[in-house]
Amino acid sequence: MDHLVKATAGDVRIFAAVTTDLVREAAKRHGCGALATAALGRTMTGALLLAANLKEKECITVKFRGDGPLGPVVADASSDGAVRGYVANPAVELPLTAGKLSVGQGVGRGLLSVTRFTTGTPEPFTGSCEIFSGEIAEDITRYLYQSEQTPSSVGLGVLVGKDGAAEAAGGFLLQPLPGAAEETLDRLEANLKAARPVTAMVAAGLDAKGMIAGLLDGFDIEYLATTDLSFRCQCSKRRTEDILMTLRHDDLAQLVEDGQAEVCCQFCGAKYRFDKEELTALLHVADKLRARRAAAE
């Protein structure tokens, strides 16, 4: 089962996750090719690692808006282990680069933004930085340093099989705490250089604790918590009704005249269908709400 583990080792904090099943699910829902599977899978895993430090009911959105052929790559993750995401052009494929999927070229250059929806603040906070490589992990590492002044090491990986499905996926986020000793930093650097790629660790059967044990070899590790992870979307027919009622009167009336409407969730691909009777009822409620607001003004 996909899961995320939090741990500390003295003045070091680390989160590690196995995300193979949820990446496979997202790719299936969106009809992703190998390149999009890798890009979306890395982004969703990165979002889950960033969300691991949030409080209950808080969430985060990671958005890569590059000029590459994949288009925007977006992931939403919450502190309870739920994640959803999409890539604008899921069927795009590019030639391999040095035998590897060309995720950096697929994403291109542009802007990486991270929006945190936290309790106790009236508006979400958004930080951003330029996309450095498009390889996702390097960009999130740079974002954390530039926008949040948090030195970090992020590793993300998605192994795509010959059938196009994700065979192994996961990642880690490692951060030395402020004031970490030079000896600690040197040991971390040596461990990271010696570490196998994330996909190799997951494909070999390591769980999140196993990854942490390897990355923090020689440290006294304290495992704190384990969270189950899954691809889950917050969309529903009720929420879709609320969206339809925000349409202009003429636009909603046109749907009534058409006699039917189908709304597809961008994040999960779920489709919600409305017949003429349902649309007429929504138009009636929307007009009443508009009239009340106008009277109040």
C-alpha positions as CSV (number, residue, x, y, z in Angstrom):
1,M,0.0,0.0,0.0
2,D,1.2,3.5,-0.8
3,H,2.4,5.3,2.4
4,L,4.5,8.1,3.8
5,V,6.8,7.9,6.8
6,K,8.0,10.8,8.9
7,A,11.3,10.5,10.8
8,T,14.0,12.5,12.6
9,A,17.6,11.8,13.4
10,G,19.0,14.4,15.7
11,D,19.0,17.7,13.8
12,V,17.7,16.1,10.6
13,R,14.1,15.7,9.4
14,I,13.1,13.4,6.6
15,F,9.9,12.3,4.9
16,A,9.8,9.3,2.5
17,A,7.0,7.9,0.4
18,V,6.1,5.0,-1.8
19,T,3.5,6.2,-4.4
20,T,3.4,3.5,-7.1
21,D,-0.3,2.7,-6.9
22,L,-1.6,6.2,-6.9
23,V,0.6,7.2,-9.8
24,R,-0.7,4.3,-11.7
25,E,-4.2,5.3,-10.9
26,A,-3.7,8.9,-11.9
27,A,-2.1,7.9,-15.2
28,K,-4.9,5.5,-16.0
29,R,-7.6,8.1,-15.3
30,H,-5.9,10.7,-17.5
31,G,-4.7,8.4,-20.3
32,C,-1.1,9.4,-19.7
33,G,1.7,8.3,-21.9
34,A,5.1,7.4,-20.3
35,L,6.4,10.9,-20.3
36,A,3.3,12.4,-18.7
37,T,3.1,9.5,-16.2
38,A,6.7,10.4,-15.0
39,A,6.1,14.1,-14.8
40,L,2.7,13.9,-13.1
41,G,3.9,11.1,-10.8
42,R,6.9,13.1,-9.6
43,T,4.8,16.2,-9.1
44,M,2.1,14.4,-7.1
45,T,4.7,12.7,-4.9
46,G,6.5,16.0,-4.4
47,A,3.2,17.6,-3.3
48,L,2.6,14.8,-0.8
49,L,6.0,15.3,0.7
50,L,5.4,19.0,1.0
51,A,2.0,18.4,2.6
52,A,3.4,16.1,5.2
53,N,4.4,19.0,7.3
54,L,1.0,20.6,7.3
55,K,-1.7,20.5,10.0
56,E,-4.9,18.6,9.8
57,K,-7.3,19.7,7.0
58,E,-4.5,21.8,5.4
59,C,-3.5,21.3,1.8
60,I,-1.0,22.4,-0.8
61,T,-1.0,22.9,-4.6
62,V,2.1,22.5,-6.7
63,K,1.9,23.9,-10.2
64,F,4.5,23.7,-13.0
65,R,3.7,26.1,-15.8
66,G,6.4,25.5,-18.3
67,D,6.6,26.1,-22.0
68,G,7.2,22.5,-22.8
69,P,4.7,20.3,-24.8
70,L,3.3,18.7,-21.7
71,G,1.7,22.0,-20.7
72,P,0.9,22.7,-17.0
73,V,1.4,19.9,-14.5
74,V,-0.6,20.3,-11.3
75,A,-1.0,18.4,-8.1
76,D,-3.1,19.0,-5.0
77,A,-2.2,17.2,-1.8
78,S,-3.5,17.3,1.8
79,S,-2.0,16.4,5.2
80,D,-4.2,13.2,5.4
81,G,-2.4,11.6,2.4
82,A,-4.9,12.4,-0.4
83,V,-3.5,13.7,-3.7
84,R,-4.9,14.4,-7.1
85,G,-3.4,16.0,-10.2
86,Y,-3.4,16.4,-13.9
87,V,-1.2,17.2,-16.9
88,A,-2.6,19.3,-19.7
89,N,-1.3,17.2,-22.6
90,P,-1.1,13.6,-21.3
91,A,-0.4,11.9,-24.7
92,V,2.8,13.9,-25.5
93,E,5.9,11.8,-26.0
94,L,9.5,12.9,-26.7
95,P,12.7,11.0,-27.7
96,L,14.7,9.6,-24.7
97,T,17.6,11.6,-23.4
98,A,20.6,9.4,-22.4
99,G,18.2,6.5,-22.2
100,K,15.8,8.3,-19.8
101,L,12.4,9.9,-20.2
102,S,12.8,13.6,-21.2
103,V,10.7,15.1,-18.4
104,G,12.7,18.3,-18.3
105,Q,12.1,18.9,-22.0
106,G,8.4,18.0,-21.6
107,V,7.9,20.5,-18.8
108,G,10.2,23.2,-20.3
109,R,11.0,26.6,-18.7
110,G,8.5,28.8,-16.9
111,L,7.2,29.2,-13.3
112,L,6.9,26.8,-10.4
113,S,4.3,27.9,-7.8
114,V,3.5,26.4,-4.5
115,T,0.3,27.5,-2.7
116,R,-0.4,26.6,0.9
117,F,-3.9,26.6,2.3
118,T,-3.4,26.8,6.0
119,T,-5.7,27.2,9.0
120,G,-5.7,30.5,10.8
121,T,-4.9,32.6,7.7
122,P,-7.6,34.3,5.7
123,E,-5.8,33.9,2.4
124,P,-3.6,31.1,1.0
125,F,0.1,31.8,0.7
126,T,1.8,31.3,-2.7
127,G,5.5,31.2,-3.3
128,S,7.2,30.8,-6.7
129,C,10.4,30.5,-8.5
130,E,11.6,30.0,-12.1
131,I,11.7,26.4,-13.3
132,F,15.3,25.4,-13.3
133,S,15.4,22.1,-15.1
134,G,11.8,20.8,-15.4
135,E,12.9,17.5,-13.8
136,I,10.6,18.3,-10.8
137,A,12.8,17.2,-7.9
138,E,15.5,19.7,-8.6
139,D,13.0,22.5,-9.0
140,I,11.2,21.7,-5.7
141,T,14.6,21.7,-4.0
142,R,15.4,25.1,-5.5
143,Y,12.0,26.4,-4.6
144,L,12.4,25.4,-0.9
145,Y,15.8,27.2,-0.8
146,Q,14.8,30.3,-2.7
147,S,11.3,31.0,-1.6
148,E,11.2,29.4,1.9
149,Q,14.9,29.7,2.8
150,T,14.9,26.0,3.7
151,P,18.0,24.0,2.5
152,S,16.6,20.6,1.4
153,S,17.4,17.6,-0.7
154,V,14.4,16.2,-2.7
155,G,14.5,12.9,-4.6
156,L,11.6,11.8,-6.8
157,G,11.2,9.0,-9.3
158,V,8.7,7.1,-11.4
159,L,9.7,3.9,-13.3
160,V,7.5,3.3,-16.3
161,G,7.3,-0.2,-17.7
162,K,7.2,-1.2,-21.3
163,D,3.4,-1.3,-21.1
164,G,3.3,2.3,-20.1
165,A,2.2,1.7,-16.5
166,A,4.1,2.9,-13.4
167,E,6.1,0.0,-12.0
168,A,7.7,1.9,-9.1
169,A,7.3,5.4,-7.7
170,G,8.2,7.3,-4.6
171,G,10.4,10.1,-3.2
172,F,12.0,11.7,-0.2
173,L,12.4,15.1,1.3
174,L,15.4,15.5,3.6
175,Q,16.1,18.7,5.6
176,P,18.9,19.5,8.1
177,L,17.4,21.6,10.9
178,P,18.7,25.1,11.6
179,G,22.1,24.9,13.5
180,A,22.9,21.3,12.2
181,A,26.5,20.4,12.9
182,E,29.0,20.4,10.1
183,E,29.7,16.7,10.8
184,T,26.0,16.0,10.3
185,L,26.0,17.9,6.9
186,D,29.1,16.0,5.7
187,R,27.5,12.6,6.6
188,L,24.3,13.6,4.8
189,E,26.2,14.6,1.7
190,A,28.1,11.3,1.7
191,N,24.9,9.3,2.1
192,L,23.1,11.1,-0.6
193,K,26.0,10.6,-3.0
194,A,26.0,6.9,-2.2
195,A,22.2,6.4,-2.4
196,R,20.5,4.5,-5.2
197,P,17.9,6.3,-7.3
198,V,14.4,6.3,-5.7
199,T,13.0,4.1,-8.4
200,A,15.7,1.5,-7.8
201,M,15.0,1.5,-4.1
202,V,11.2,1.1,-4.6
203,A,11.6,-1.5,-7.4
204,A,13.9,-3.5,-5.0
205,G,11.0,-3.7,-2.6
206,L,12.1,-1.1,0.0
207,D,9.3,0.6,1.8
208,A,9.5,4.2,3.1
209,K,11.3,3.1,6.3
210,G,13.8,1.2,4.2
211,M,14.5,4.3,2.1
212,I,15.0,6.4,5.2
213,A,17.3,3.8,6.8
214,G,19.5,3.9,3.7
215,L,19.5,7.7,3.4
216,L,20.3,8.1,7.1
217,D,22.8,5.3,7.4
218,G,24.9,5.9,10.5
219,F,22.2,8.1,12.2
220,D,20.1,7.2,15.2
221,I,16.6,7.3,13.5
222,E,13.3,8.0,15.3
223,Y,10.3,7.0,13.2
224,L,7.4,9.3,14.0
225,A,4.3,8.5,12.0
226,T,3.1,6.6,8.9
227,T,0.3,7.9,6.7
228,D,-1.6,5.9,4.0
229,L,-1.6,7.6,0.7
230,S,-4.1,7.5,-2.2
231,F,-5.3,9.2,-5.3
232,R,-8.5,10.9,-4.1
233,C,-10.5,13.8,-5.5
234,Q,-12.8,16.2,-3.7
235,C,-15.2,16.5,-6.6
236,S,-18.8,15.4,-6.5
237,K,-22.1,16.1,-8.3
238,R,-23.1,18.5,-5.6
239,R,-20.0,20.5,-6.0
240,T,-20.4,20.5,-9.7
241,E,-23.9,21.9,-9.3
242,D,-22.5,24.8,-7.3
243,I,-20.1,25.5,-10.1
244,L,-22.9,25.4,-12.7
245,M,-24.9,27.9,-10.7
246,T,-22.0,30.4,-10.9
247,L,-22.5,30.6,-14.7
248,R,-24.2,33.7,-16.2
249,H,-28.0,33.4,-16.6
250,D,-27.8,33.2,-20.4
251,D,-25.1,30.5,-20.3
252,L,-27.1,28.3,-17.9
253,A,-30.3,28.9,-19.8
254,Q,-28.5,27.7,-22.9
255,L,-27.7,24.5,-21.2
256,V,-31.4,24.1,-20.3
257,E,-32.3,24.7,-23.9
258,D,-29.7,22.1,-25.0
259,G,-31.4,19.6,-22.7
260,Q,-28.3,18.1,-21.1
261,A,-24.8,18.9,-19.9
262,E,-21.7,16.9,-19.0
263,V,-19.0,18.3,-16.8
264,C,-15.7,16.5,-16.5
265,C,-13.4,17.0,-13.5
266,Q,-10.0,18.2,-14.7
267,F,-8.2,16.6,-11.7
268,C,-9.6,13.0,-11.8
269,G,-11.6,12.7,-15.0
270,A,-14.9,11.9,-13.3
271,K,-17.9,12.9,-15.5
272,Y,-21.1,14.3,-14.1
273,R,-24.2,14.4,-16.3
274,F,-27.3,16.6,-15.9
275,D,-30.6,16.3,-17.7
276,K,-33.0,19.1,-18.6
277,E,-35.0,18.8,-15.4
278,E,-31.9,19.1,-13.2
279,L,-30.6,22.1,-15.2
280,T,-33.9,23.8,-15.0
281,A,-33.9,23.5,-11.2
282,L,-30.4,24.8,-11.0
283,L,-31.3,27.8,-13.2
284,H,-34.3,28.5,-10.9
285,V,-32.1,28.4,-7.8
286,A,-29.3,30.5,-9.3
287,D,-31.8,33.2,-10.4
288,K,-33.2,33.4,-6.9
289,L,-29.8,33.7,-5.4
290,R,-28.9,36.5,-7.9
291,A,-32.1,38.3,-7.1
292,R,-31.4,38.2,-3.3
293,R,-27.9,39.5,-3.8
294,A,-29.1,42.3,-6.0
295,A,-31.7,43.3,-3.4
296,A,-29.1,43.2,-0.6
297,E,-26.9,45.6,-2.5
